[in-house]
Amino acid sequence: MKSTSNNAQQVRHHRWFLHPNPARTTMEAQIRMEQFLKDYIERLRPQYTSITEKTAHEIASSFFAFKFGIYANAINECTIALSLIPNSDNKESTNALKKALLIVKANAEDLDSSRVGADLSVAFSETERPFIAVRLPPEKVEAPGTLELDNALVLLYAVATITSPDDEQALDEHRKFVTKLLSAYKRALGLV
C-alpha cells in the first residue's frame, strides 16, 4: 500500500515539473516586469529632477489622453508639454523626453485622422536611446513603429511618476498598463 502512495506522489511531483502552474508562471513574469519598470524609473530619476510640477502634470496628461484614446486631447497635451520644456536645456535626457512627446503626438494625430499603424516619421536618435526602456538590436525588432510608440509612452509614464506628485495615484492605477506594454518585449529582453 505504501508503494502506491509513493508512486502517486512521484507522479504528482513529476507532473508539476512537466506542466508548471500557468498562474504561477504568469505571476512570476508580472513580478519581473514590475521590477524592470521600477529599475527603469530609478535609472531615470536623476535625469529629470528639474522638471516643474506644471510640466510634469502636462506630461502625465499626455500619457493619459493617449492611453484613453482621446487623441485630440493627447495632441493638445503634448503640444503644451513641449512648450513648457525649456529649449536652453540641451541635455540628451531632455531631448529624449521631447522626442517621446513628439512620437506620441504624431501617433495621436494619425489615430485622430483614422490612419491606423504606428507612425515612423519620428523616432529616437542613437543619443536618446539610453533613456528608453526597451533597447533591442534591429534584427530583434518586429514592429519598429510600435516599439518607438511603446518606448515613448513608457518614458512619459516614468517621467510623470518621478516628477508629478499630483498625478501619483492616477499613475499608480495605470501601472499595470505599462507593465503589459513592456511584457510584449520580455522574451527579446531575456526576461522569460
C-alpha positions as CSV (number, residue, x, y, z in Angstrom):
1,M,0.0,0.0,0.0
2,K,2.9,2.3,0.8
3,S,4.5,1.9,-2.7
4,T,1.2,3.0,-4.4
5,S,1.2,6.1,-2.2
6,N,4.8,6.9,-3.1
7,N,4.2,6.3,-6.8
8,A,1.2,8.7,-6.7
9,Q,3.4,11.3,-5.0
10,Q,6.1,10.8,-7.6
11,V,3.6,11.1,-10.4
12,R,2.2,14.4,-9.0
13,H,5.7,15.7,-8.3
14,H,6.8,14.8,-11.9
15,R,3.6,16.3,-13.4
16,W,4.2,19.6,-11.6
17,F,7.7,19.9,-13.2
18,L,6.4,18.9,-16.7
19,H,3.4,21.2,-16.5
20,P,4.1,24.2,-14.3
21,N,1.2,26.1,-13.0
22,P,0.4,28.8,-15.6
23,A,-0.9,31.2,-12.9
24,R,2.4,30.9,-11.1
25,T,4.4,31.5,-14.3
26,T,2.3,34.5,-15.2
27,M,2.7,35.9,-11.7
28,E,6.4,35.5,-11.9
29,A,6.5,37.3,-15.3
30,Q,4.4,40.1,-13.9
31,I,6.8,40.5,-10.9
32,R,9.8,40.5,-13.3
33,M,8.2,43.2,-15.5
34,E,7.3,45.3,-12.4
35,Q,10.9,45.1,-11.2
36,F,12.1,46.0,-14.7
37,L,9.8,49.1,-14.6
38,K,11.0,50.1,-11.1
39,D,14.6,49.8,-12.1
40,Y,14.0,51.8,-15.2
41,I,12.3,54.6,-13.2
42,E,15.1,54.7,-10.7
43,R,17.7,54.8,-13.6
44,L,15.9,57.9,-15.0
45,R,15.2,59.6,-11.7
46,P,18.5,61.7,-11.5
47,Q,18.0,62.9,-15.2
48,Y,14.6,64.6,-14.7
49,T,14.9,66.5,-11.4
50,S,14.5,70.0,-13.0
51,I,11.0,69.4,-14.5
52,T,8.4,71.7,-12.9
53,E,5.2,70.3,-11.5
54,K,3.1,72.1,-14.2
55,T,5.2,70.5,-16.9
56,A,5.1,67.1,-15.2
57,H,1.3,67.3,-15.0
58,E,1.1,68.1,-18.7
59,I,3.4,65.1,-19.4
60,A,1.1,62.9,-17.3
61,S,-2.0,64.3,-19.1
62,S,-0.4,63.5,-22.5
63,F,0.1,59.9,-21.3
64,F,-3.5,59.5,-20.0
65,A,-5.1,61.2,-23.0
66,F,-3.3,58.8,-25.4
67,K,-4.0,55.8,-23.3
68,F,-7.7,56.5,-23.1
69,G,-7.9,57.1,-26.9
70,I,-8.7,60.8,-26.6
71,Y,-6.3,61.7,-29.4
72,A,-7.3,65.3,-29.9
73,N,-6.6,65.9,-26.2
74,A,-3.3,64.0,-26.5
75,I,-2.2,66.2,-29.3
76,N,-3.0,69.3,-27.3
77,E,-1.4,68.0,-24.1
78,C,1.8,67.0,-26.0
79,T,1.9,70.5,-27.6
80,I,1.6,72.2,-24.2
81,A,4.1,69.9,-22.5
82,L,6.6,70.6,-25.3
83,S,6.1,74.3,-25.0
84,L,6.9,74.1,-21.2
85,I,10.2,72.3,-21.6
86,P,13.0,74.9,-22.0
87,N,14.9,74.9,-25.3
88,S,18.0,76.0,-23.5
89,D,18.4,72.6,-21.8
90,N,20.3,70.6,-24.4
91,K,20.7,67.5,-22.3
92,E,20.1,64.2,-24.1
93,S,17.6,63.2,-21.4
94,T,15.5,66.3,-22.2
95,N,15.8,65.6,-25.9
96,A,14.6,62.1,-25.3
97,L,11.6,63.4,-23.4
98,K,10.8,65.9,-26.1
99,K,11.1,63.1,-28.7
100,A,8.8,60.9,-26.7
101,L,6.2,63.7,-26.7
102,L,6.6,64.2,-30.5
103,I,6.2,60.4,-31.1
104,V,3.0,60.3,-29.0
105,K,1.7,63.4,-30.7
106,A,2.5,62.1,-34.2
107,N,0.7,58.8,-33.4
108,A,-2.2,60.7,-31.9
109,E,-2.5,62.8,-35.0
110,D,-2.6,59.7,-37.2
111,L,-5.2,58.0,-35.0
112,D,-7.3,61.1,-34.7
113,S,-7.4,61.2,-38.5
114,S,-8.2,57.5,-38.7
115,R,-4.8,56.5,-40.0
116,V,-4.0,53.2,-38.4
117,G,-0.5,51.9,-37.9
118,A,2.4,53.2,-35.8
119,D,4.0,56.4,-37.1
120,L,7.6,56.1,-38.1
121,S,8.1,59.7,-39.1
122,V,9.6,60.5,-35.6
123,A,12.0,58.2,-33.8
124,F,14.5,58.2,-31.0
125,S,18.1,59.1,-32.1
126,E,21.0,57.0,-31.0
127,T,22.0,59.6,-28.4
128,E,18.4,59.5,-27.0
129,R,18.2,55.7,-26.8
130,P,20.0,55.4,-23.4
131,F,16.8,56.9,-21.9
132,I,14.3,54.5,-23.3
133,A,13.1,51.3,-21.6
134,V,13.4,48.7,-24.4
135,R,16.6,48.8,-26.4
136,L,16.8,46.0,-28.9
137,P,19.1,45.3,-31.8
138,P,17.4,45.9,-35.2
139,E,17.2,42.2,-36.0
140,K,15.0,41.6,-32.9
141,V,12.6,44.4,-33.7
142,E,9.4,43.1,-35.4
143,A,7.4,46.4,-35.5
144,P,9.7,49.4,-35.3
145,G,6.9,52.0,-35.1
146,T,5.1,50.1,-32.3
147,L,8.4,49.8,-30.4
148,E,9.0,53.6,-30.7
149,L,5.5,54.4,-29.5
150,D,5.7,51.9,-26.6
151,N,9.0,53.4,-25.5
152,A,7.6,56.9,-25.8
153,L,4.6,56.0,-23.6
154,V,6.8,54.2,-21.0
155,L,9.2,57.2,-20.9
156,L,6.3,59.7,-20.4
157,Y,4.9,57.4,-17.7
158,A,8.3,57.2,-15.9
159,V,9.0,60.9,-16.1
160,A,5.5,61.7,-14.8
161,T,5.9,59.2,-12.0
162,I,9.2,60.8,-11.0
163,T,8.1,64.4,-11.3
164,S,4.3,64.7,-10.8
165,P,3.2,64.1,-7.2
166,D,-0.3,65.4,-8.1
167,D,-0.8,62.6,-10.5
168,E,0.8,59.9,-8.4
169,Q,-2.4,58.0,-7.5
170,A,-3.7,58.0,-11.1
171,L,-0.4,56.9,-12.4
172,D,-0.2,54.0,-9.9
173,E,-3.7,52.9,-11.0
174,H,-2.4,52.6,-14.6
175,R,0.9,50.9,-13.8
176,K,-0.3,47.6,-15.0
177,F,-1.0,49.0,-18.4
178,V,2.7,50.0,-18.6
179,T,4.0,46.6,-17.4
180,K,1.8,45.0,-20.1
181,L,3.4,47.2,-22.7
182,L,6.8,46.1,-21.5
183,S,5.7,42.4,-21.3
184,A,5.4,42.3,-25.1
185,Y,9.2,42.5,-25.1
186,K,10.1,40.2,-22.3
187,R,11.4,37.4,-24.5
188,A,13.5,39.8,-26.6
189,L,14.9,41.3,-23.4
190,G,15.7,37.9,-22.0
191,L,13.3,38.3,-19.0
192,V,11.4,35.0,-19.6
